[in-house]
Amino acid sequence: QVQLVESGGGLVQAGGSLRLSCAASGRTFSSYTMGWFRQAPGKEREFAAAMSSTGAYTYYAYSMEGRFTISRDNTKNTAYLQMNSLKPEDTAVYYCAAARTLLTTKLAQATPQRYGYWGQGTQVTVSS
């Protein structure tokens, strides 16, 4: 069983930056594919970024590539999402997720059903 706890959300002006953290419990964090998704009010959950256990397979949604950076520290059981050049349309609840299987394609990493564990979410609000 893995428990995920996100933190780092908040209110930021357009053009600003935030770093989200996802702390995971359990001894097998290093073997999990970690993903970040977001959900804005009235919209479906959307893929943001994901990284395989060693970082060999890392993908981003097109709208976030170049602005967001996913990373992980397996020694701290923590995944991160650095978000720069934030826009009002980035406003959403951001969720981290963990998949026990190695996800090596963008399609697989972007599919929420492939992740068995989810955090409670952290709100990010970008003002114009």
N, C-alpha and C positions, 0 to 999 in steps of 0.2 A: 504494500500500500504506500502510495506517495501522496503527501500533502504539499500543496503549493500556496504560497502567500506572496501576493504582489504588493509593492509599495513604490512610492516615488511620483505618483500622479499629483495633479494640482492644476492651478490656474496660471496660464502664461500668456503673454502677448504674442501676437503673430510675429514670426521671425525668431522667436526665442527657442530655448532648448529645455528638454527634460530627460532624465535618465530613470527608466523604470527598472526595478529589481524584482526578481522572482526567486524567493528562497524555498528550497525543496527539502523535505525530510527524507529519511531513508538512506541506505548505504549504496544504492545502485544508481545514483544520479548520473554518474559519468557515462552510463550505458544508454541513457535515454536521449531520444531526439526531443529538443525543446523548441516550442513554437510560441509566437505571439500573434494573437488575433485581436480584433477590435469590433465593437458594435455600437453604432450610433443610434439614437432614438428613431424608431420606425424603420430601421434597416436591418438586413441580415448580418450575421456575424461575418467578418471579412478577414482574410489572411493578411498578415503584415510581414512576418519574417519567420524563418526557422533555421535551426542549425543542428546537424547530426552530432553524435556523441563526441567525435574528435574535431568537428568543424570542417571535415572534408566536403560535406555537402551543406551548402548554405544558400538560401534563396530569399528573395524579397519580392513583395508585390511591386508591380511596375511603378505605381504612384508613390512608392516610398523609397525606391532604390536611389541611392545617392544622398538621401536625407537621413535615413534610419540605419543604424548599425546594431546588429545582434552580436552578442558575445556571451561567453560562459566561463566560469571559474569552477572547475570540477573539484578543486580543493576546498571551496567554500559552499559547494552545492547550490550555486546561485547562477541564474541566467540574467542577462541585462538587455535592455533595449534603449540605446542612445538615440534620441530623437532631436534632430536639428532642423532649423528653418521651418518651424511649425506653422501650419496654416489653420484658419478657422475650420476647414473641412476635416482636420485631423481630430476634432472634438469627438470623443467616444469613450466608452468604457473599454479598457484594455485588459485582456486576459492572457495569462501564460498557460501553456499546456505541455504535457509530457506524454511521449509515446514510447512504449517499451521496445518497439521494433525499430530497426534502422530504416529510416526513410531517406531514399537517395534521389528521388526526383522531386521537381517543384510541384507537380500535380499531387504527389503523395503528401508532401509536407503541407500543402495548402488545403488539404481535406480535413475538416474538423473531426470527422468520424474516425480518423486514424489515431486520434489521441484519446487515451483512456483516463487522463487525469487533468483537472482544470482548477485554476485558482478562482477566487471570488471576484476578481476584477478590481481595477483601480481607475478612477475617473480622471480623464485628461480633458481640460477645457482650454481652448485657444481663443482668445478674444481678438477682435479686429481693431 
